[in-house]
Amino acid sequence: MSPDGRHRCGTGRQIGDIIRQLMPAARRIAAMANMPDPFSKPFLQQVESNGAAAEVTIDPVMIHSSAELDAAFSALDKGPPDALIVQPSLPIRRVAELAVRYRLPAVFFVRDFADRGGLLSYGSDEADAYRKAAIYVDKILKGAKAAGLPVQQPTKFELVINLRTAKALGLTVPQSMLIGADEVIE
């Protein structure tokens, strides 16, 4: 997680590029945003920027409460996008279940999504971020002024692919992605 509370994808491997590597024909991606979350606007801006760089159209899907998830997936099913990018503050397990039910390749920035049945996750390595935070806590406890410490951006990112979900969706994950993944769930 970045210092401003947003989950970020890596500089070199944007999420749109990862989707295009998995599904080269992908041209339209929905971005499901959790509107009560104050980071929904930066999330959408980041996804739209990444989408433009990957030459894909991003269609925002605004969720105002968890109760709207079923209706949102049902609406997506009527004109399904090629893939779905989901804001991390939405309920991970429920989104993963609905994505598989509606046969929609969905990606998250949080590893837990792939662990819970989502297709893939790509984002900052949370364990690495917590280790860095512990170093800052140690410095502050030893007298350093928090305002004087530099802001850290994530430097370690992880790609987790759930092959069970890929098979359920009828997707073949390219060998190059499997080799480059930090973890493959089989």
HELIX and SHEET records of a PDB file:
HELIX    1   1 ILE A   15  LEU A   22  1                                   8    
HELIX    2   2 SER A   40  ALA A   53  1                                  14    
HELIX    3   3 SER A   66  GLU A   68  5                                   3    
HELIX    4   4 LEU A   69  LYS A   78  1                                  10    
HELIX    5   5 ILE A   92  ARG A  101  1                                  10    
HELIX    6   6 ASP A  112  ASP A  115  1                                   4    
HELIX    7   7 GLU A  126  LEU A  141  1                                  16    
HELIX    8   8 ALA A  146  GLY A  148  5                                   3    
HELIX    9   9 LEU A  163  ALA A  168  1                                   6    
HELIX   10  10 GLN A  175  GLY A  180  1                                   6    
SHEET    1   A 7 THR A  57  ILE A  63  0                                        
SHEET    2   A 7 ARG A  28  ASN A  34  1                                        
SHEET    3   A 7 ALA A  83  VAL A  86  1                                        
SHEET    4   A 7 ALA A 106  PHE A 108  1                                        
SHEET    5   A 7 LEU A 120  SER A 124  1                                        
SHEET    6   A 7 PHE A 157  ASN A 162 -1                                        
SHEET    7   A 7 GLU A 183  ILE A 185  1                                        
END                                                                             
